Amino acid sequence: MLLENKVAVIYGAGGAIGGAVARAFAREGAKVFLAGRTQTTLDQVANDIRAHGGSAEVSVVDALDERAVDAFVDSVSAQTGHIDISFNVIAYGDVQKPLTKISVDDFLQPILTATRTQFLTTQAAARHMVKQKSGVILYFGGGGPQTQPGLGGFKVALDAIESLRRQWAIELGEHGIRVLTIKTGGIPESIPADLPERDAIINSLLPTTLLKRMATLADVGNVAAFLASDLARTMTATEVNISCGAIVE
């Protein structure tokens, strides 16, 4: 198994993407610590992992609260003796409107949320990873020149996170810590089934891919498990593009 004896903390683990990554990590042998704000959804993911023979523990954590994040990570480290993987995929609360029609507060919401939570969770993990001279920090979303109208501050938030990821990679590399971003260009399964625009969104995204298909939640989990493993030991300070060619580098 790729992640045998590894310890992973996952924020937003009750969501579609966080849950998929948590399941993949557990399947590959990691002990996963699931964090989020809703006990019910976290328990559902944990129970599924346990039903398949994996190890999962649940904590209700506000990933925007510095004390809560620090206490959670410190408790995991105290229990296990190490933290090997940190992955944060909480929602940023973005309001998607054209820039000419959005309020400044709604524009700034995802930018402030994204930069704050990713800084806090990375810093908390890094304190422990620096001591052990190893670790993997995974980000999700990705930046770059491609965008579309009407996203409000969401794409700006993703670009800001990429800048933060580069800074962390540079500062943590000497300690053996790798920092990477996974970007997909969209995952149909993660779009709520009751969203009226769901089919229109999927139909608009699919033709933009070179492979004429889109990444699945299983794809995200599989790639995340690989990147967190020693098989990817040479990879850091970069994005990993699994957009099926929707995003051309």
DODREN-868333 format. One record per residue (C-alpha): x, y, z; residue in one letter; residue number from 0. Coordinates in Angstrom, 2 decimals, decimal comma. Layout:
% DODREN-868333
<rec><xx>X</xx><yy>Y</yy><zz>Z</zz><r>A</r><k>NUM</k></rec>
...
This chain:
% DODREN-868333
<rec><xx>0,00</xx><yy>0,00</yy><zz>0,00</zz><r>M</r><k>0</k></rec>
<rec><xx>1,29</xx><yy>3,43</yy><zz>-0,98</zz><r>L</r><k>1</k></rec>
<rec><xx>0,60</xx><yy>5,15</yy><zz>2,36</zz><r>L</r><k>2</k></rec>
<rec><xx>1,13</xx><yy>2,39</yy><zz>4,89</zz><r>E</r><k>3</k></rec>
<rec><xx>1,87</xx><yy>3,80</yy><zz>8,38</zz><r>N</r><k>4</k></rec>
<rec><xx>1,26</xx><yy>7,37</yy><zz>7,18</zz><r>K</r><k>5</k></rec>
<rec><xx>-0,89</xx><yy>9,83</yy><zz>9,14</zz><r>V</r><k>6</k></rec>
<rec><xx>-3,08</xx><yy>12,25</yy><zz>7,17</zz><r>A</r><k>7</k></rec>
<rec><xx>-5,19</xx><yy>15,19</yy><zz>8,32</zz><r>V</r><k>8</k></rec>
<rec><xx>-7,96</xx><yy>16,27</yy><zz>5,95</zz><r>I</r><k>9</k></rec>
<rec><xx>-10,03</xx><yy>19,43</yy><zz>6,34</zz><r>Y</r><k>10</k></rec>
<rec><xx>-13,39</xx><yy>19,55</yy><zz>4,61</zz><r>G</r><k>11</k></rec>
<rec><xx>-13,38</xx><yy>15,76</yy><zz>4,78</zz><r>A</r><k>12</k></rec>
<rec><xx>-17,16</xx><yy>15,58</yy><zz>4,84</zz><r>G</r><k>13</k></rec>
<rec><xx>-17,44</xx><yy>17,03</yy><zz>1,34</zz><r>G</r><k>14</k></rec>
<rec><xx>-17,29</xx><yy>15,21</yy><zz>-1,96</zz><r>A</r><k>15</k></rec>
<rec><xx>-13,64</xx><yy>15,92</yy><zz>-2,73</zz><r>I</r><k>16</k></rec>
<rec><xx>-12,37</xx><yy>15,65</yy><zz>0,83</zz><r>G</r><k>17</k></rec>
<rec><xx>-14,25</xx><yy>12,40</yy><zz>1,32</zz><r>G</r><k>18</k></rec>
<rec><xx>-12,88</xx><yy>10,92</yy><zz>-1,90</zz><r>A</r><k>19</k></rec>
<rec><xx>-9,32</xx><yy>11,75</yy><zz>-0,91</zz><r>V</r><k>20</k></rec>
<rec><xx>-9,85</xx><yy>10,45</yy><zz>2,62</zz><r>A</r><k>21</k></rec>
<rec><xx>-11,13</xx><yy>7,13</yy><zz>1,25</zz><r>R</r><k>22</k></rec>
<rec><xx>-8,18</xx><yy>6,83</yy><zz>-1,14</zz><r>A</r><k>23</k></rec>
<rec><xx>-5,67</xx><yy>7,59</yy><zz>1,60</zz><r>F</r><k>24</k></rec>
<rec><xx>-7,25</xx><yy>5,02</yy><zz>3,91</zz><r>A</r><k>25</k></rec>
<rec><xx>-7,40</xx><yy>2,41</yy><zz>1,14</zz><r>R</r><k>26</k></rec>
<rec><xx>-3,66</xx><yy>2,89</yy><zz>0,66</zz><r>E</r><k>27</k></rec>
<rec><xx>-2,97</xx><yy>2,29</yy><zz>4,36</zz><r>G</r><k>28</k></rec>
<rec><xx>-2,97</xx><yy>5,77</yy><zz>5,90</zz><r>A</r><k>29</k></rec>
<rec><xx>-4,59</xx><yy>6,53</yy><zz>9,23</zz><r>K</r><k>30</k></rec>
<rec><xx>-6,86</xx><yy>9,46</yy><zz>8,40</zz><r>V</r><k>31</k></rec>
<rec><xx>-8,05</xx><yy>12,19</yy><zz>10,74</zz><r>F</r><k>32</k></rec>
<rec><xx>-11,13</xx><yy>13,84</yy><zz>9,31</zz><r>L</r><k>33</k></rec>
<rec><xx>-11,86</xx><yy>17,46</yy><zz>10,17</zz><r>A</r><k>34</k></rec>
<rec><xx>-14,83</xx><yy>19,62</yy><zz>9,27</zz><r>G</r><k>35</k></rec>
<rec><xx>-17,70</xx><yy>21,61</yy><zz>10,68</zz><r>R</r><k>36</k></rec>
<rec><xx>-20,50</xx><yy>19,04</yy><zz>10,33</zz><r>T</r><k>37</k></rec>
<rec><xx>-20,35</xx><yy>15,92</yy><zz>12,49</zz><r>Q</r><k>38</k></rec>
<rec><xx>-22,92</xx><yy>14,00</yy><zz>10,44</zz><r>T</r><k>39</k></rec>
<rec><xx>-21,10</xx><yy>14,17</yy><zz>7,11</zz><r>T</r><k>40</k></rec>
<rec><xx>-17,75</xx><yy>13,43</yy><zz>8,74</zz><r>L</r><k>41</k></rec>
<rec><xx>-19,22</xx><yy>10,37</yy><zz>10,44</zz><r>D</r><k>42</k></rec>
<rec><xx>-20,58</xx><yy>9,11</yy><zz>7,11</zz><r>Q</r><k>43</k></rec>
<rec><xx>-17,13</xx><yy>9,22</yy><zz>5,53</zz><r>V</r><k>44</k></rec>
<rec><xx>-15,48</xx><yy>7,68</yy><zz>8,59</zz><r>A</r><k>45</k></rec>
<rec><xx>-18,02</xx><yy>4,85</yy><zz>8,77</zz><r>N</r><k>46</k></rec>
<rec><xx>-17,52</xx><yy>4,08</yy><zz>5,09</zz><r>D</r><k>47</k></rec>
<rec><xx>-13,76</xx><yy>3,95</yy><zz>5,56</zz><r>I</r><k>48</k></rec>
<rec><xx>-14,07</xx><yy>1,66</yy><zz>8,59</zz><r>R</r><k>49</k></rec>
<rec><xx>-16,50</xx><yy>-0,59</yy><zz>6,75</zz><r>A</r><k>50</k></rec>
<rec><xx>-13,77</xx><yy>-1,17</yy><zz>4,18</zz><r>H</r><k>51</k></rec>
<rec><xx>-11,15</xx><yy>-1,95</yy><zz>6,80</zz><r>G</r><k>52</k></rec>
<rec><xx>-9,56</xx><yy>1,49</yy><zz>7,06</zz><r>G</r><k>53</k></rec>
<rec><xx>-8,73</xx><yy>3,69</yy><zz>10,03</zz><r>S</r><k>54</k></rec>
<rec><xx>-10,51</xx><yy>7,02</yy><zz>10,47</zz><r>A</r><k>55</k></rec>
<rec><xx>-11,15</xx><yy>9,43</yy><zz>13,33</zz><r>E</r><k>56</k></rec>
<rec><xx>-13,42</xx><yy>12,46</yy><zz>13,31</zz><r>V</r><k>57</k></rec>
<rec><xx>-13,06</xx><yy>15,94</yy><zz>14,82</zz><r>S</r><k>58</k></rec>
<rec><xx>-15,30</xx><yy>18,97</yy><zz>14,44</zz><r>V</r><k>59</k></rec>
<rec><xx>-12,89</xx><yy>21,78</yy><zz>13,58</zz><r>V</r><k>60</k></rec>
<rec><xx>-13,34</xx><yy>25,29</yy><zz>12,25</zz><r>D</r><k>61</k></rec>
<rec><xx>-10,43</xx><yy>25,54</yy><zz>9,81</zz><r>A</r><k>62</k></rec>
<rec><xx>-10,57</xx><yy>29,35</yy><zz>10,01</zz><r>L</r><k>63</k></rec>
<rec><xx>-9,94</xx><yy>29,33</yy><zz>13,76</zz><r>D</r><k>64</k></rec>
<rec><xx>-6,21</xx><yy>29,40</yy><zz>14,55</zz><r>E</r><k>65</k></rec>
<rec><xx>-6,54</xx><yy>27,94</yy><zz>18,04</zz><r>R</r><k>66</k></rec>
<rec><xx>-8,86</xx><yy>25,18</yy><zz>16,86</zz><r>A</r><k>67</k></rec>
<rec><xx>-6,54</xx><yy>24,18</yy><zz>14,01</zz><r>V</r><k>68</k></rec>
<rec><xx>-3,45</xx><yy>24,20</yy><zz>16,22</zz><r>D</r><k>69</k></rec>
<rec><xx>-5,19</xx><yy>22,16</yy><zz>18,92</zz><r>A</r><k>70</k></rec>
<rec><xx>-6,43</xx><yy>19,61</yy><zz>16,38</zz><r>F</r><k>71</k></rec>
<rec><xx>-3,03</xx><yy>19,12</yy><zz>14,73</zz><r>V</r><k>72</k></rec>
<rec><xx>-1,22</xx><yy>19,00</yy><zz>18,06</zz><r>D</r><k>73</k></rec>
<rec><xx>-3,65</xx><yy>16,34</yy><zz>19,32</zz><r>S</r><k>74</k></rec>
<rec><xx>-3,12</xx><yy>14,20</yy><zz>16,21</zz><r>V</r><k>75</k></rec>
<rec><xx>0,65</xx><yy>14,47</yy><zz>16,59</zz><r>S</r><k>76</k></rec>
<rec><xx>0,47</xx><yy>13,63</yy><zz>20,28</zz><r>A</r><k>77</k></rec>
<rec><xx>-1,63</xx><yy>10,55</yy><zz>19,52</zz><r>Q</r><k>78</k></rec>
<rec><xx>0,35</xx><yy>9,22</yy><zz>16,57</zz><r>T</r><k>79</k></rec>
<rec><xx>3,83</xx><yy>10,71</yy><zz>16,97</zz><r>G</r><k>80</k></rec>
<rec><xx>3,89</xx><yy>12,20</yy><zz>13,47</zz><r>H</r><k>81</k></rec>
<rec><xx>1,90</xx><yy>13,93</yy><zz>10,73</zz><r>I</r><k>82</k></rec>
<rec><xx>2,77</xx><yy>12,99</yy><zz>7,17</zz><r>D</r><k>83</k></rec>
<rec><xx>0,06</xx><yy>14,55</yy><zz>5,00</zz><r>I</r><k>84</k></rec>
<rec><xx>-2,11</xx><yy>17,66</yy><zz>5,26</zz><r>S</r><k>85</k></rec>
<rec><xx>-4,91</xx><yy>18,39</yy><zz>2,79</zz><r>F</r><k>86</k></rec>
<rec><xx>-7,37</xx><yy>21,28</yy><zz>3,05</zz><r>N</r><k>87</k></rec>
<rec><xx>-10,37</xx><yy>21,44</yy><zz>0,73</zz><r>V</r><k>88</k></rec>
<rec><xx>-12,92</xx><yy>23,43</yy><zz>2,75</zz><r>I</r><k>89</k></rec>
<rec><xx>-15,44</xx><yy>25,56</yy><zz>0,88</zz><r>A</r><k>90</k></rec>
<rec><xx>-14,52</xx><yy>29,21</yy><zz>0,42</zz><r>Y</r><k>91</k></rec>
<rec><xx>-18,05</xx><yy>30,60</yy><zz>0,44</zz><r>G</r><k>92</k></rec>
<rec><xx>-17,65</xx><yy>32,30</yy><zz>-2,92</zz><r>D</r><k>93</k></rec>
<rec><xx>-20,38</xx><yy>34,37</yy><zz>-4,52</zz><r>V</r><k>94</k></rec>
<rec><xx>-20,12</xx><yy>34,07</yy><zz>-8,28</zz><r>Q</r><k>95</k></rec>
<rec><xx>-21,21</xx><yy>37,24</yy><zz>-10,05</zz><r>K</r><k>96</k></rec>
<rec><xx>-19,67</xx><yy>39,54</yy><zz>-12,67</zz><r>P</r><k>97</k></rec>
<rec><xx>-17,16</xx><yy>41,93</yy><zz>-11,16</zz><r>L</r><k>98</k></rec>
<rec><xx>-19,28</xx><yy>44,88</yy><zz>-12,26</zz><r>T</r><k>99</k></rec>
<rec><xx>-22,20</xx><yy>43,64</yy><zz>-10,18</zz><r>K</r><k>100</k></rec>
<rec><xx>-20,60</xx><yy>42,12</yy><zz>-7,07</zz><r>I</r><k>101</k></rec>
<rec><xx>-20,16</xx><yy>43,88</yy><zz>-3,73</zz><r>S</r><k>102</k></rec>
<rec><xx>-16,67</xx><yy>44,32</yy><zz>-2,33</zz><r>V</r><k>103</k></rec>
<rec><xx>-17,50</xx><yy>42,07</yy><zz>0,64</zz><r>D</r><k>104</k></rec>
<rec><xx>-18,72</xx><yy>39,25</yy><zz>-1,60</zz><r>D</r><k>105</k></rec>
<rec><xx>-15,68</xx><yy>39,68</yy><zz>-3,85</zz><r>F</r><k>106</k></rec>
<rec><xx>-13,25</xx><yy>39,46</yy><zz>-0,94</zz><r>L</r><k>107</k></rec>
<rec><xx>-15,01</xx><yy>36,59</yy><zz>0,84</zz><r>Q</r><k>108</k></rec>
<rec><xx>-13,33</xx><yy>33,65</yy><zz>-0,96</zz><r>P</r><k>109</k></rec>
<rec><xx>-9,96</xx><yy>35,40</yy><zz>-1,13</zz><r>I</r><k>110</k></rec>
<rec><xx>-9,81</xx><yy>36,06</yy><zz>2,61</zz><r>L</r><k>111</k></rec>
<rec><xx>-11,23</xx><yy>32,65</yy><zz>3,51</zz><r>T</r><k>112</k></rec>
<rec><xx>-8,92</xx><yy>30,73</yy><zz>1,19</zz><r>A</r><k>113</k></rec>
<rec><xx>-5,72</xx><yy>32,48</yy><zz>2,18</zz><r>T</r><k>114</k></rec>
<rec><xx>-6,51</xx><yy>32,37</yy><zz>5,90</zz><r>R</r><k>115</k></rec>
<rec><xx>-7,46</xx><yy>28,70</yy><zz>6,12</zz><r>T</r><k>116</k></rec>
<rec><xx>-4,69</xx><yy>27,44</yy><zz>3,87</zz><r>Q</r><k>117</k></rec>
<rec><xx>-2,10</xx><yy>29,46</yy><zz>5,77</zz><r>F</r><k>118</k></rec>
<rec><xx>-3,33</xx><yy>28,23</yy><zz>9,15</zz><r>L</r><k>119</k></rec>
<rec><xx>-3,54</xx><yy>24,54</yy><zz>8,28</zz><r>T</r><k>120</k></rec>
<rec><xx>-0,21</xx><yy>24,51</yy><zz>6,44</zz><r>T</r><k>121</k></rec>
<rec><xx>1,56</xx><yy>26,34</yy><zz>9,24</zz><r>Q</r><k>122</k></rec>
<rec><xx>0,15</xx><yy>23,97</yy><zz>11,86</zz><r>A</r><k>123</k></rec>
<rec><xx>1,27</xx><yy>20,89</yy><zz>9,92</zz><r>A</r><k>124</k></rec>
<rec><xx>4,64</xx><yy>22,40</yy><zz>9,05</zz><r>A</r><k>125</k></rec>
<rec><xx>5,56</xx><yy>22,86</yy><zz>12,71</zz><r>R</r><k>126</k></rec>
<rec><xx>5,47</xx><yy>19,11</yy><zz>13,15</zz><r>H</r><k>127</k></rec>
<rec><xx>6,81</xx><yy>18,16</yy><zz>9,72</zz><r>M</r><k>128</k></rec>
<rec><xx>9,89</xx><yy>20,34</yy><zz>10,13</zz><r>V</r><k>129</k></rec>
<rec><xx>10,83</xx><yy>18,39</yy><zz>13,26</zz><r>K</r><k>130</k></rec>
<rec><xx>10,52</xx><yy>15,04</yy><zz>11,48</zz><r>Q</r><k>131</k></rec>
<rec><xx>12,19</xx><yy>16,35</yy><zz>8,28</zz><r>K</r><k>132</k></rec>
<rec><xx>9,41</xx><yy>15,03</yy><zz>6,04</zz><r>S</r><k>133</k></rec>
<rec><xx>5,82</xx><yy>15,60</yy><zz>5,00</zz><r>G</r><k>134</k></rec>
<rec><xx>3,47</xx><yy>16,45</yy><zz>2,16</zz><r>V</r><k>135</k></rec>
<rec><xx>1,11</xx><yy>19,43</yy><zz>1,93</zz><r>I</r><k>136</k></rec>
<rec><xx>-1,54</xx><yy>19,13</yy><zz>-0,78</zz><r>L</r><k>137</k></rec>
<rec><xx>-3,56</xx><yy>22,04</yy><zz>-2,12</zz><r>Y</r><k>138</k></rec>
<rec><xx>-6,53</xx><yy>21,87</yy><zz>-4,48</zz><r>F</r><k>139</k></rec>
<rec><xx>-7,79</xx><yy>24,16</yy><zz>-7,22</zz><r>G</r><k>140</k></rec>
<rec><xx>-4,85</xx><yy>25,62</yy><zz>-9,08</zz><r>G</r><k>141</k></rec>
<rec><xx>-4,24</xx><yy>28,95</yy><zz>-10,78</zz><r>G</r><k>142</k></rec>
<rec><xx>-3,15</xx><yy>30,04</yy><zz>-14,24</zz><r>G</r><k>143</k></rec>
<rec><xx>-4,37</xx><yy>32,34</yy><zz>-17,01</zz><r>P</r><k>144</k></rec>
<rec><xx>-7,52</xx><yy>30,42</yy><zz>-17,92</zz><r>Q</r><k>145</k></rec>
<rec><xx>-10,75</xx><yy>31,78</yy><zz>-16,46</zz><r>T</r><k>146</k></rec>
<rec><xx>-14,30</xx><yy>32,67</yy><zz>-17,39</zz><r>Q</r><k>147</k></rec>
<rec><xx>-16,62</xx><yy>35,57</yy><zz>-16,63</zz><r>P</r><k>148</k></rec>
<rec><xx>-18,86</xx><yy>35,76</yy><zz>-13,62</zz><r>G</r><k>149</k></rec>
<rec><xx>-16,66</xx><yy>34,04</yy><zz>-11,04</zz><r>L</r><k>150</k></rec>
<rec><xx>-16,44</xx><yy>36,95</yy><zz>-8,62</zz><r>G</r><k>151</k></rec>
<rec><xx>-13,41</xx><yy>36,53</yy><zz>-6,39</zz><r>G</r><k>152</k></rec>
<rec><xx>-13,18</xx><yy>32,75</yy><zz>-6,73</zz><r>F</r><k>153</k></rec>
<rec><xx>-10,50</xx><yy>32,57</yy><zz>-9,43</zz><r>K</r><k>154</k></rec>
<rec><xx>-8,56</xx><yy>35,36</yy><zz>-7,72</zz><r>V</r><k>155</k></rec>
<rec><xx>-8,64</xx><yy>33,23</yy><zz>-4,55</zz><r>A</r><k>156</k></rec>
<rec><xx>-7,23</xx><yy>30,22</yy><zz>-6,42</zz><r>L</r><k>157</k></rec>
<rec><xx>-4,42</xx><yy>32,34</yy><zz>-7,85</zz><r>D</r><k>158</k></rec>
<rec><xx>-3,64</xx><yy>33,68</yy><zz>-4,38</zz><r>A</r><k>159</k></rec>
<rec><xx>-3,46</xx><yy>30,15</yy><zz>-3,02</zz><r>I</r><k>160</k></rec>
<rec><xx>-1,00</xx><yy>29,20</yy><zz>-5,74</zz><r>E</r><k>161</k></rec>
<rec><xx>1,22</xx><yy>32,09</yy><zz>-4,71</zz><r>S</r><k>162</k></rec>
<rec><xx>0,99</xx><yy>30,90</yy><zz>-1,11</zz><r>L</r><k>163</k></rec>
<rec><xx>1,78</xx><yy>27,34</yy><zz>-2,16</zz><r>R</r><k>164</k></rec>
<rec><xx>4,92</xx><yy>28,46</yy><zz>-3,99</zz><r>R</r><k>165</k></rec>
<rec><xx>6,10</xx><yy>30,40</yy><zz>-0,94</zz><r>Q</r><k>166</k></rec>
<rec><xx>5,54</xx><yy>27,45</yy><zz>1,37</zz><r>W</r><k>167</k></rec>
<rec><xx>7,32</xx><yy>25,07</yy><zz>-1,03</zz><r>A</r><k>168</k></rec>
<rec><xx>10,38</xx><yy>27,32</yy><zz>-1,13</zz><r>I</r><k>169</k></rec>
<rec><xx>10,55</xx><yy>27,73</yy><zz>2,63</zz><r>E</r><k>170</k></rec>
<rec><xx>9,81</xx><yy>24,11</yy><zz>3,54</zz><r>L</r><k>171</k></rec>
<rec><xx>11,88</xx><yy>22,33</yy><zz>0,91</zz><r>G</r><k>172</k></rec>
<rec><xx>15,06</xx><yy>22,35</yy><zz>2,95</zz><r>E</r><k>173</k></rec>
<rec><xx>13,19</xx><yy>20,42</yy><zz>5,63</zz><r>H</r><k>174</k></rec>
<rec><xx>12,19</xx><yy>17,63</yy><zz>3,26</zz><r>G</r><k>175</k></rec>
<rec><xx>8,58</xx><yy>18,81</yy><zz>3,00</zz><r>I</r><k>176</k></rec>
<rec><xx>6,85</xx><yy>18,70</yy><zz>-0,39</zz><r>R</r><k>177</k></rec>
<rec><xx>4,04</xx><yy>21,11</yy><zz>-1,35</zz><r>V</r><k>178</k></rec>
<rec><xx>1,82</xx><yy>20,46</yy><zz>-4,39</zz><r>L</r><k>179</k></rec>
<rec><xx>-1,47</xx><yy>21,53</yy><zz>-5,95</zz><r>T</r><k>180</k></rec>
<rec><xx>-3,98</xx><yy>19,32</yy><zz>-7,75</zz><r>I</r><k>181</k></rec>
<rec><xx>-6,10</xx><yy>21,08</yy><zz>-10,38</zz><r>K</r><k>182</k></rec>
<rec><xx>-8,95</xx><yy>19,47</yy><zz>-12,30</zz><r>T</r><k>183</k></rec>
<rec><xx>-10,89</xx><yy>21,98</yy><zz>-14,36</zz><r>G</r><k>184</k></rec>
<rec><xx>-14,10</xx><yy>20,69</yy><zz>-12,78</zz><r>G</r><k>185</k></rec>
<rec><xx>-15,54</xx><yy>17,46</yy><zz>-11,36</zz><r>I</r><k>186</k></rec>
<rec><xx>-19,16</xx><yy>16,72</yy><zz>-12,36</zz><r>P</r><k>187</k></rec>
<rec><xx>-19,77</xx><yy>14,50</yy><zz>-9,32</zz><r>E</r><k>188</k></rec>
<rec><xx>-18,95</xx><yy>17,37</yy><zz>-6,97</zz><r>S</r><k>189</k></rec>
<rec><xx>-21,70</xx><yy>19,60</yy><zz>-8,41</zz><r>I</r><k>190</k></rec>
<rec><xx>-24,87</xx><yy>19,29</yy><zz>-6,27</zz><r>P</r><k>191</k></rec>
<rec><xx>-27,50</xx><yy>17,17</yy><zz>-7,97</zz><r>A</r><k>192</k></rec>
<rec><xx>-30,25</xx><yy>19,68</yy><zz>-7,14</zz><r>D</r><k>193</k></rec>
<rec><xx>-28,42</xx><yy>22,66</yy><zz>-8,63</zz><r>L</r><k>194</k></rec>
<rec><xx>-30,61</xx><yy>23,92</yy><zz>-11,52</zz><r>P</r><k>195</k></rec>
<rec><xx>-27,59</xx><yy>24,83</yy><zz>-13,64</zz><r>E</r><k>196</k></rec>
<rec><xx>-25,83</xx><yy>21,50</yy><zz>-13,09</zz><r>R</r><k>197</k></rec>
<rec><xx>-26,36</xx><yy>19,99</yy><zz>-16,55</zz><r>D</r><k>198</k></rec>
<rec><xx>-25,57</xx><yy>23,27</yy><zz>-18,27</zz><r>A</r><k>199</k></rec>
<rec><xx>-22,31</xx><yy>23,59</yy><zz>-16,33</zz><r>I</r><k>200</k></rec>
<rec><xx>-21,22</xx><yy>20,05</yy><zz>-17,19</zz><r>I</r><k>201</k></rec>
<rec><xx>-22,19</xx><yy>20,47</yy><zz>-20,84</zz><r>N</r><k>202</k></rec>
<rec><xx>-20,17</xx><yy>23,67</yy><zz>-21,05</zz><r>S</r><k>203</k></rec>
<rec><xx>-17,07</xx><yy>22,15</yy><zz>-19,46</zz><r>L</r><k>204</k></rec>
<rec><xx>-16,89</xx><yy>18,80</yy><zz>-21,25</zz><r>L</r><k>205</k></rec>
<rec><xx>-16,22</xx><yy>20,17</yy><zz>-24,78</zz><r>P</r><k>206</k></rec>
<rec><xx>-13,24</xx><yy>22,15</yy><zz>-23,46</zz><r>T</r><k>207</k></rec>
<rec><xx>-11,33</xx><yy>18,98</yy><zz>-22,59</zz><r>T</r><k>208</k></rec>
<rec><xx>-8,90</xx><yy>17,43</yy><zz>-25,04</zz><r>L</r><k>209</k></rec>
<rec><xx>-9,77</xx><yy>13,91</yy><zz>-23,93</zz><r>L</r><k>210</k></rec>
<rec><xx>-13,54</xx><yy>14,54</yy><zz>-24,06</zz><r>K</r><k>211</k></rec>
<rec><xx>-13,99</xx><yy>13,39</yy><zz>-20,50</zz><r>R</r><k>212</k></rec>
<rec><xx>-13,59</xx><yy>14,97</yy><zz>-17,08</zz><r>M</r><k>213</k></rec>
<rec><xx>-11,86</xx><yy>13,95</yy><zz>-13,87</zz><r>A</r><k>214</k></rec>
<rec><xx>-13,88</xx><yy>11,89</yy><zz>-11,42</zz><r>T</r><k>215</k></rec>
<rec><xx>-13,72</xx><yy>11,92</yy><zz>-7,64</zz><r>L</r><k>216</k></rec>
<rec><xx>-11,92</xx><yy>8,58</yy><zz>-7,84</zz><r>A</r><k>217</k></rec>
<rec><xx>-9,32</xx><yy>10,18</yy><zz>-10,12</zz><r>D</r><k>218</k></rec>
<rec><xx>-8,71</xx><yy>12,92</yy><zz>-7,56</zz><r>V</r><k>219</k></rec>
<rec><xx>-8,32</xx><yy>10,40</yy><zz>-4,76</zz><r>G</r><k>220</k></rec>
<rec><xx>-5,95</xx><yy>8,20</yy><zz>-6,75</zz><r>N</r><k>221</k></rec>
<rec><xx>-3,75</xx><yy>11,11</yy><zz>-7,80</zz><r>V</r><k>222</k></rec>
<rec><xx>-3,72</xx><yy>12,55</yy><zz>-4,28</zz><r>A</r><k>223</k></rec>
<rec><xx>-2,63</xx><yy>9,18</yy><zz>-2,86</zz><r>A</r><k>224</k></rec>
<rec><xx>0,17</xx><yy>8,93</yy><zz>-5,41</zz><r>F</r><k>225</k></rec>
<rec><xx>1,39</xx><yy>12,48</yy><zz>-4,73</zz><r>L</r><k>226</k></rec>
<rec><xx>1,37</xx><yy>11,88</yy><zz>-0,98</zz><r>A</r><k>227</k></rec>
<rec><xx>3,39</xx><yy>8,69</yy><zz>-1,38</zz><r>S</r><k>228</k></rec>
<rec><xx>7,12</xx><yy>8,16</yy><zz>-1,66</zz><r>D</r><k>229</k></rec>
<rec><xx>6,64</xx><yy>7,30</yy><zz>-5,34</zz><r>L</r><k>230</k></rec>
<rec><xx>6,31</xx><yy>11,05</yy><zz>-5,89</zz><r>A</r><k>231</k></rec>
<rec><xx>9,29</xx><yy>11,92</yy><zz>-3,67</zz><r>R</r><k>232</k></rec>
<rec><xx>10,88</xx><yy>14,08</yy><zz>-6,39</zz><r>T</r><k>233</k></rec>
<rec><xx>7,80</xx><yy>16,26</yy><zz>-6,89</zz><r>M</r><k>234</k></rec>
<rec><xx>7,28</xx><yy>19,60</yy><zz>-5,16</zz><r>T</r><k>235</k></rec>
<rec><xx>6,58</xx><yy>23,26</yy><zz>-5,89</zz><r>A</r><k>236</k></rec>
<rec><xx>4,27</xx><yy>22,55</yy><zz>-8,83</zz><r>T</r><k>237</k></rec>
<rec><xx>0,71</xx><yy>21,98</yy><zz>-9,94</zz><r>E</r><k>238</k></rec>
<rec><xx>-0,45</xx><yy>18,56</yy><zz>-11,05</zz><r>V</r><k>239</k></rec>
<rec><xx>-2,88</xx><yy>18,98</yy><zz>-13,91</zz><r>N</r><k>240</k></rec>
<rec><xx>-5,60</xx><yy>16,30</yy><zz>-14,14</zz><r>I</r><k>241</k></rec>
<rec><xx>-8,04</xx><yy>18,42</yy><zz>-16,17</zz><r>S</r><k>242</k></rec>
<rec><xx>-8,09</xx><yy>15,98</yy><zz>-19,13</zz><r>C</r><k>243</k></rec>
<rec><xx>-6,69</xx><yy>18,78</yy><zz>-21,23</zz><r>G</r><k>244</k></rec>
<rec><xx>-9,25</xx><yy>21,45</yy><zz>-20,31</zz><r>A</r><k>245</k></rec>
<rec><xx>-6,34</xx><yy>23,45</yy><zz>-18,94</zz><r>I</r><k>246</k></rec>
<rec><xx>-3,44</xx><yy>23,53</yy><zz>-21,38</zz><r>V</r><k>247</k></rec>
<rec><xx>-0,06</xx><yy>24,36</yy><zz>-19,85</zz><r>E</r><k>248</k></rec>
